[in-house]
Amino acid sequence: MSGRDGATYDVRVWGVTKRAWRSGTTYRVRWVVGRKEWHDSFTTRALAESFRADLLSLARQGEPFDVATGRPVSWQPEDLALTSWYEHACTYVDMKWPHAAGKSRQGIAESLATVTPALLSSTKSRPADTTMRAVLYGWSFNARRRAAGPPPGELIRAQRWIAAHTRPVADLADLAVLRPALDALALRMDGKPAAAATVSRKRAIFYNAVEYAVELGHLTANPIAAIKWRAPKVTEAVNPRVVINHGQARALLAAVRRLPSGDRLVAFFAVMYYAALRPGEAVDLRKEALSLPAKGWGELYLTTSAPSAGRSWSQSGTRREPRQLKHRGTEEVRIVPSPPELTALLREHLEEHGTAPDGRLFRGVRGGPLSESLYGRLWASARTTAFIPEEAASPLARRPYDLRHAAVSTWLNGGVPAPQIAAWAGHSVDVLLRVYAKCIAGQDDALRRRVEQALRDGGS
């Protein structure tokens, strides 16, 4: 029998069950509200029995239970139903913004702008899809722009409509509401399937936003964990076709040097190839990070990176915002060896071009941070010069980032232990082997000889 809207008297409470885990023992209470099963776990049996007794008592007294949360209606805060998904999403953005990198802020906005149209409570007078995306991605989920004032005039009406027509956060507990939201993450704006890596990233952000709703008390548990929905399989491994050999790398660096202003960026591309720096790390490389002898092996002491995310997504309004290394704390240092060839190129760069006033080795035409568009154009020109047409048309070193892949692949094929490579590259060993497994080449014959020897030894 149903009670008020969203509530029911159809409640069954089951007994307490004991569950053993590696981390300890828990006691679980299960109950059914309408057709949906709910459960809560406790560290002691006494707590579980007390919680079960409260549920039984209220059910026997005729207390309606909320079908969206599974809890007695009297347990729901008065303002719970008033918190819309849109309001929560903006709160989540504000929570993440101060500590997130520009790229992460951009990814959060992209994910929330994708899922929010699937959580509308009405379609009457709905703004056009392009208008909704413009206001959600460009203003609502950009904390800095939202704090600066209302959206542009033509978007105010759309923003107000969206704010008034998104479902309560509590509705996400209904899997019939949740599934279309997850399905939206798998599509691009044009309705075509999104790339697997994109879907996986967006789902992770949505999951985290819903987890924050649990933390704030809008939901009792994260319903995404219970739904049987799978993102497309992500291919993480590097395509071996993008990896260049040492001769090709030298040819590319020589081609860069011959281009107008290219001599200023030879060492920039070299640190990615010889030391596996990410582009953002190379852009922010400073003189004090170098330990270079007159010749031979040197070392790079990396502490910061300046990835490009665009002015809209940085706290300062600049295209690049220096921060700590990826996956590392603010005080952590990554030490990377500088082979003799790289040492020579870096010393040459310092002698001929010096540094910016703040110590940066590489800078733009006017002395500011090196832009992605500038080094991207140089790289594209160098490829057409250094490669034959068939190679230039292939994925071979198509992006400057592929130089980093070549560096890690070279180390792996040279027999450097995986933990050492992971430390140099700033990876975990697990990620290193998973991403670069297909780039380990040229060892088949030696490994087969080892197997043959082992078989002979076993038969003697």
C-alpha positions as CSV (number, residue, x, y, z in Angstrom):
1,M,0.0,0.0,0.0
2,S,1.3,3.4,-0.9
3,G,1.3,6.6,1.2
4,R,2.1,10.1,0.1
5,D,4.0,10.7,-3.1
6,G,7.3,8.9,-3.0
7,A,6.5,7.0,0.2
8,T,5.0,3.6,0.9
9,Y,3.9,1.4,3.9
10,D,5.1,-1.7,2.1
11,V,8.1,-2.4,4.4
12,R,9.7,-5.7,5.4
13,V,12.7,-5.8,7.8
14,W,15.0,-8.9,7.8
15,G,17.4,-10.2,10.4
16,V,21.0,-9.2,11.1
17,T,23.6,-11.1,9.2
18,K,27.3,-11.4,10.2
19,R,29.9,-10.7,7.5
20,A,33.6,-11.4,7.8
21,W,36.1,-9.3,5.8
22,R,39.9,-9.0,5.9
23,S,39.5,-5.6,7.6
24,G,37.2,-7.0,10.3
25,T,33.6,-8.2,10.9
26,T,30.5,-6.2,10.1
27,Y,26.8,-6.8,10.9
28,R,24.3,-6.0,8.1
29,V,20.7,-5.1,8.4
30,R,18.6,-5.7,5.3
31,W,15.1,-4.4,4.6
32,V,12.7,-3.9,1.6
33,V,10.8,-0.8,0.8
34,G,8.3,-1.4,-1.9
35,R,10.2,-3.6,-4.3
36,K,13.7,-2.3,-3.6
37,E,16.1,-3.9,-1.1
38,W,18.2,-1.7,1.2
39,H,21.0,-2.5,3.6
40,D,23.3,-0.9,6.2
41,S,26.4,-2.3,7.9
42,F,27.6,-1.8,11.5
43,T,30.7,-2.6,13.4
44,T,28.9,-4.3,16.3
45,R,25.9,-6.6,16.5
46,A,24.4,-4.3,19.2
47,L,24.3,-1.3,16.8
48,A,22.8,-3.4,14.1
49,E,20.1,-4.8,16.3
50,S,19.3,-1.3,17.6
51,F,19.0,0.0,14.1
52,R,16.8,-3.0,13.0
53,A,14.5,-2.5,16.1
54,D,14.0,1.2,15.1
55,L,13.0,0.2,11.6
56,L,10.6,-2.5,12.9
57,S,9.0,-0.1,15.4
58,L,8.3,2.6,12.9
59,A,7.0,0.2,10.3
60,R,4.6,-1.3,12.9
61,Q,3.4,2.2,13.9
62,G,2.4,2.9,10.4
63,E,5.3,5.2,9.5
64,P,5.7,5.6,5.7
65,F,9.1,4.9,4.2
66,D,10.6,7.0,1.4
67,V,11.0,4.9,-1.7
68,A,13.9,7.0,-2.9
69,T,16.1,6.7,0.2
70,G,14.7,3.6,1.9
71,R,14.4,5.5,5.3
72,P,11.4,6.4,7.4
73,V,10.0,9.7,6.2
74,S,10.5,11.2,9.7
75,W,14.2,10.6,9.3
76,Q,14.5,12.8,6.3
77,P,15.8,16.4,6.8
78,E,13.2,18.9,5.7
79,D,15.5,20.4,3.1
80,L,16.6,17.1,1.6
81,A,14.1,17.1,-1.2
82,L,14.8,20.8,-1.9
83,T,18.4,20.0,-3.0
84,S,18.3,19.7,-6.8
85,W,20.9,17.9,-8.9
86,Y,21.9,21.2,-10.4
87,E,22.4,22.8,-7.0
88,H,24.4,19.9,-5.8
89,A,26.5,19.8,-9.0
90,C,27.5,23.4,-8.5
91,T,28.4,22.7,-4.9
92,Y,30.5,19.8,-6.0
93,V,32.4,22.0,-8.5
94,D,33.0,24.6,-5.9
95,M,34.4,21.9,-3.6
96,K,36.8,20.5,-6.2
97,W,37.9,23.7,-7.9
98,P,40.5,25.1,-5.4
99,H,42.6,21.9,-5.4
100,A,42.1,20.6,-9.0
101,A,44.4,21.2,-12.0
102,G,43.0,23.2,-14.9
103,K,42.5,20.0,-17.0
104,S,40.7,18.4,-14.1
105,R,38.4,21.3,-13.7
106,Q,37.6,21.2,-17.4
107,G,37.0,17.5,-17.3
108,I,34.6,17.9,-14.3
109,A,32.6,20.6,-16.2
110,E,32.5,18.4,-19.3
111,S,31.2,15.4,-17.4
112,L,28.5,17.3,-15.4
113,A,27.4,19.2,-18.5
114,T,26.9,15.8,-20.2
115,V,24.9,14.1,-17.4
116,T,22.7,17.1,-16.2
117,P,20.4,17.1,-19.3
118,A,19.5,13.5,-18.5
119,L,18.4,14.5,-15.0
120,L,15.7,17.0,-15.9
121,S,12.3,16.9,-14.2
122,S,10.5,18.4,-17.2
123,T,11.0,19.0,-20.9
124,K,8.4,21.8,-21.3
125,S,10.0,24.9,-22.7
126,R,13.4,23.2,-22.6
127,P,16.2,25.3,-24.0
128,A,18.1,24.0,-27.1
129,D,20.8,21.5,-26.5
130,T,23.5,23.9,-27.6
131,T,22.2,26.6,-25.3
132,M,22.1,24.3,-22.3
133,R,25.7,23.1,-23.0
134,A,26.9,26.7,-23.3
135,V,25.5,27.7,-19.9
136,L,26.4,24.5,-18.1
137,Y,29.9,24.0,-19.4
138,G,30.8,27.7,-19.9
139,W,29.3,29.2,-16.7
140,S,27.4,26.9,-14.2
141,F,30.3,24.4,-13.8
142,N,33.1,27.0,-13.9
143,A,33.5,28.2,-10.4
144,R,35.5,31.3,-11.3
145,R,33.0,32.5,-13.9
146,R,30.0,31.8,-11.7
147,A,31.5,33.7,-8.8
148,A,32.2,36.7,-11.1
149,G,28.5,37.3,-11.9
150,P,25.5,36.1,-13.8
151,P,25.9,34.4,-17.2
152,P,25.7,36.5,-20.4
153,G,22.3,37.9,-21.1
154,E,21.2,35.4,-23.6
155,L,22.0,32.5,-21.3
156,I,20.3,33.8,-18.1
157,R,16.9,32.5,-19.0
158,A,18.3,29.0,-19.8
159,Q,20.3,29.0,-16.5
160,R,17.2,29.8,-14.5
161,W,15.1,27.1,-16.4
162,I,17.8,24.4,-15.7
163,A,18.1,25.4,-12.1
164,A,14.3,25.1,-11.7
165,H,13.9,21.8,-13.6
166,T,16.5,19.3,-12.4
167,R,15.4,16.4,-10.3
168,P,16.2,16.2,-6.5
169,V,19.5,14.5,-5.8
170,A,17.5,11.9,-3.8
171,D,15.9,10.7,-7.1
172,L,19.2,9.2,-8.1
173,A,18.4,6.3,-5.7
174,D,15.8,5.2,-8.3
175,L,17.7,3.1,-10.8
176,A,15.1,4.1,-13.5
177,V,16.4,7.6,-13.1
178,L,20.1,6.7,-12.7
179,R,20.4,4.5,-15.8
180,P,19.5,7.2,-18.4
181,A,22.1,9.4,-16.7
182,L,24.8,6.8,-17.1
183,D,23.7,6.1,-20.7
184,A,24.1,9.8,-21.5
185,L,27.8,9.6,-20.6
186,A,28.4,7.1,-23.4
187,L,27.3,9.5,-26.1
188,R,28.8,12.6,-27.7
189,M,26.7,15.7,-28.3
190,D,25.9,14.5,-31.9
191,G,24.5,11.2,-30.5
192,K,27.4,9.0,-31.7
193,P,29.2,6.8,-29.2
194,A,32.0,8.5,-27.2
195,A,35.5,7.1,-27.0
196,A,35.9,4.4,-24.3
197,A,38.5,6.5,-22.3
198,T,36.1,9.5,-22.4
199,V,33.2,7.4,-21.1
200,S,35.3,5.9,-18.3
201,R,36.6,9.3,-17.2
202,K,33.1,10.9,-17.2
203,R,31.7,8.0,-15.2
204,A,34.4,8.3,-12.6
205,I,33.6,12.0,-12.1
206,F,29.8,11.3,-12.0
207,Y,30.5,8.6,-9.4
208,N,32.5,11.0,-7.3
209,A,29.8,13.7,-7.5
210,V,27.2,11.2,-6.3
211,E,29.6,10.0,-3.6
212,Y,29.8,13.6,-2.4
213,A,26.0,13.6,-2.2
214,V,26.2,10.7,0.1
215,E,28.8,12.6,2.2
216,L,26.4,15.5,2.5
217,G,23.5,13.3,3.5
218,H,21.4,13.6,0.3
219,L,21.7,9.9,-0.3
220,T,22.2,7.0,2.1
221,A,24.5,5.1,-0.4
222,N,26.0,5.5,-3.8
223,P,23.4,3.8,-6.1
224,I,25.9,3.7,-9.0
225,A,27.8,0.9,-7.2
226,A,24.6,-1.3,-7.3
227,I,23.6,-0.8,-10.9
228,K,24.7,-3.3,-13.6
229,W,26.1,-0.8,-16.1
230,R,29.4,-1.1,-17.8
231,A,31.4,1.5,-19.6
232,P,33.1,0.5,-22.9
233,K,36.4,-1.2,-22.4
234,V,39.3,1.3,-22.3
235,T,42.4,0.6,-24.4
236,E,45.3,1.9,-22.3
237,A,48.2,0.4,-24.1
238,V,50.4,2.7,-26.2
239,N,50.1,2.0,-29.9
240,P,53.6,0.7,-30.9
241,R,53.2,2.5,-34.3
242,V,53.7,5.9,-32.6
243,V,57.1,5.0,-31.2
244,I,60.2,6.2,-33.0
245,N,63.7,4.7,-32.9
246,H,66.8,6.7,-32.1
247,G,67.7,7.4,-35.7
248,Q,64.2,8.9,-36.3
249,A,64.5,10.9,-33.2
250,R,67.8,12.5,-34.3
251,A,66.3,13.2,-37.7
252,L,63.3,15.0,-36.1
253,L,65.5,17.1,-33.8
254,A,67.7,18.1,-36.7
255,A,64.6,19.1,-38.7
256,V,63.4,21.2,-35.8
257,R,66.7,23.0,-35.7
258,R,66.4,24.0,-39.3
259,L,63.0,25.6,-38.9
260,P,62.7,29.4,-38.2
261,S,63.1,29.8,-34.4
262,G,63.4,26.0,-34.2
263,D,66.8,26.1,-32.6
264,R,65.2,27.5,-29.4
265,L,63.1,24.4,-29.1
266,V,65.5,21.6,-29.9
267,A,66.2,21.0,-26.2
268,F,62.5,21.2,-25.4
269,F,61.7,18.2,-27.6
270,A,64.9,16.5,-26.5
271,V,63.9,16.4,-22.8
272,M,60.7,14.6,-23.8
273,Y,62.6,12.1,-25.9
274,Y,65.7,11.5,-23.7
275,A,64.1,12.0,-20.3
276,A,60.4,11.2,-20.8
277,L,59.2,14.5,-19.6
278,R,55.5,15.3,-20.1
279,P,55.0,18.5,-22.2
280,G,53.8,20.4,-19.2
281,E,56.9,19.4,-17.3
282,A,59.1,20.4,-20.1
283,V,57.4,23.8,-20.5
284,D,58.1,24.6,-16.8
285,L,61.6,23.2,-16.7
286,R,63.9,25.7,-15.0
287,K,67.7,26.1,-14.7
288,E,67.8,25.3,-11.0
289,A,66.3,21.8,-11.9
290,L,69.4,20.9,-13.9
291,S,72.6,19.2,-12.7
292,L,74.8,19.1,-15.8
293,P,78.5,18.3,-15.9
294,A,80.7,19.5,-18.8
295,K,79.9,16.3,-20.5
296,G,78.4,12.9,-19.7
297,W,75.4,12.0,-17.6
298,G,73.6,14.6,-15.7
299,E,70.3,14.8,-13.8
300,L,67.0,16.6,-13.9
301,Y,65.3,17.4,-10.5
302,L,61.6,17.9,-11.4
303,T,59.2,19.5,-8.9
304,T,56.5,21.3,-11.0
305,S,54.5,21.0,-14.2
306,A,52.5,23.6,-16.1
307,P,49.9,21.8,-18.2
308,S,47.8,23.8,-20.6
309,A,44.1,24.0,-19.8
310,G,43.1,27.4,-21.1
311,R,42.4,30.7,-19.3
312,S,38.8,29.7,-18.4
313,W,39.9,26.9,-16.2
314,S,42.8,28.3,-14.3
315,Q,42.4,30.2,-11.0
316,S,44.7,33.0,-12.2
317,G,43.1,33.4,-15.7
318,T,46.3,32.3,-17.5
319,R,46.6,29.5,-20.0
320,R,49.1,27.6,-17.8
321,E,49.1,27.3,-14.1
322,P,52.2,25.8,-12.5
323,R,51.5,23.1,-9.9
324,Q,53.0,19.9,-8.4
325,L,53.9,16.9,-10.6
326,K,51.2,14.6,-11.7
327,H,50.3,12.1,-8.9
328,R,52.8,13.7,-6.5
329,G,52.7,16.0,-3.5
330,T,53.7,19.6,-3.6
331,E,57.1,18.9,-2.1
332,E,58.0,15.7,-4.0
333,V,60.9,15.6,-6.4
334,R,61.3,13.3,-9.4
335,I,64.9,12.7,-10.4
336,V,65.5,11.7,-14.0
337,P,68.9,10.9,-15.6
338,S,70.1,13.1,-18.5
339,P,72.0,11.0,-21.0
340,P,75.2,12.6,-22.5
341,E,73.4,13.7,-25.7
342,L,70.7,15.5,-23.7
343,T,73.3,17.0,-21.4
344,A,75.1,18.5,-24.4
345,L,71.9,19.8,-25.9
346,L,70.8,21.5,-22.6
347,R,74.2,23.1,-22.1
348,E,74.1,24.4,-25.7
349,H,70.6,25.8,-25.1
350,L,71.7,27.6,-21.9
351,E,74.8,29.1,-23.7
352,E,72.9,30.3,-26.8
353,H,69.5,31.2,-25.5
354,G,69.8,31.6,-21.7
355,T,66.6,31.6,-19.6
356,A,63.5,33.6,-18.9
357,P,63.8,36.0,-15.8
358,D,62.1,33.3,-13.7
359,G,64.6,30.6,-14.8
360,R,62.4,28.9,-17.4
361,L,64.5,27.3,-20.2
362,F,61.8,27.5,-22.9
363,R,59.5,30.5,-23.6
364,G,57.2,31.9,-26.2
365,V,58.0,34.5,-28.9
366,R,57.4,37.4,-26.4
367,G,59.1,35.6,-23.5
368,G,55.9,34.3,-21.9
369,P,55.1,30.6,-21.3
370,L,55.6,28.4,-24.3
371,S,52.3,27.8,-26.0
372,E,50.9,24.4,-27.2
373,S,50.1,25.9,-30.6
374,L,53.6,27.2,-31.2
375,Y,55.5,24.0,-30.5
376,G,52.7,21.9,-32.1
377,R,53.2,23.8,-35.4
378,L,56.9,23.3,-35.2
379,W,56.5,19.6,-34.6
380,A,54.1,19.2,-37.5
381,S,56.6,20.9,-39.8
382,A,59.5,18.9,-38.6
383,R,57.6,15.6,-39.3
384,T,56.9,16.5,-42.9
385,T,60.6,17.4,-43.3
386,A,62.2,14.5,-41.5
387,F,59.8,11.7,-42.7
388,I,59.1,10.2,-46.0
389,P,55.4,10.8,-47.1
390,E,54.3,7.3,-45.9
391,E,55.8,7.9,-42.4
392,A,54.4,11.4,-42.2
393,A,50.9,10.1,-43.0
394,S,51.2,7.4,-40.3
395,P,50.7,7.8,-36.5
396,L,54.5,7.7,-36.0
397,A,55.4,10.5,-33.5
398,R,52.3,12.4,-34.5
399,R,52.2,14.3,-31.2
400,P,55.1,15.7,-29.2
401,Y,53.8,13.5,-26.3
402,D,54.8,10.5,-28.4
403,L,58.4,11.4,-27.6
404,R,57.8,10.4,-24.0
405,H,56.4,7.1,-25.2
406,A,59.6,6.6,-27.2
407,A,61.8,7.3,-24.2
408,V,60.0,4.8,-21.9
409,S,60.0,2.2,-24.7
410,T,63.7,2.7,-25.2
411,W,64.3,2.2,-21.4
412,L,62.2,-1.0,-21.3
413,N,63.8,-2.5,-24.4
414,G,67.2,-1.6,-23.0
415,G,66.6,-3.9,-20.0
416,V,66.2,-1.2,-17.3
417,P,64.2,-2.7,-14.4
418,A,60.5,-1.6,-14.4
419,P,60.5,-0.1,-10.9
420,Q,63.4,2.2,-11.9
421,I,61.6,3.2,-15.2
422,A,58.4,3.9,-13.3
423,A,60.3,6.2,-10.9
424,W,62.0,8.1,-13.7
425,A,58.7,8.4,-15.7
426,G,56.4,9.2,-12.8
427,H,54.3,6.1,-13.2
428,S,53.4,3.3,-11.0
429,V,54.9,-0.1,-12.0
430,D,51.4,-1.4,-12.7
431,V,50.5,1.4,-15.1
432,L,53.9,1.3,-16.7
433,L,53.6,-2.4,-17.7
434,R,50.0,-2.1,-18.7
435,V,50.5,0.9,-20.9
436,Y,53.8,0.0,-22.5
437,A,53.5,-3.8,-22.7
438,K,53.1,-3.8,-26.5
439,C,56.2,-1.6,-26.9
440,I,58.6,-4.2,-25.5
441,A,60.1,-5.6,-28.7
442,G,63.1,-7.5,-30.0
443,Q,63.3,-10.0,-27.1
444,D,61.4,-12.9,-28.5
445,D,64.4,-14.9,-29.7
446,A,66.3,-14.6,-26.5
447,L,63.2,-15.6,-24.4
448,R,62.6,-18.6,-26.6
449,R,66.1,-19.7,-26.2
450,R,65.7,-19.5,-22.4
451,V,62.5,-21.6,-22.6
452,E,64.4,-24.2,-24.7
453,Q,67.2,-24.3,-22.2
454,A,64.8,-24.7,-19.3
455,L,63.1,-27.6,-21.1
456,R,66.4,-29.3,-21.8
457,D,67.5,-28.9,-18.2
458,G,64.2,-30.3,-17.0
459,G,64.6,-33.4,-19.0
460,S,68.1,-34.3,-18.0
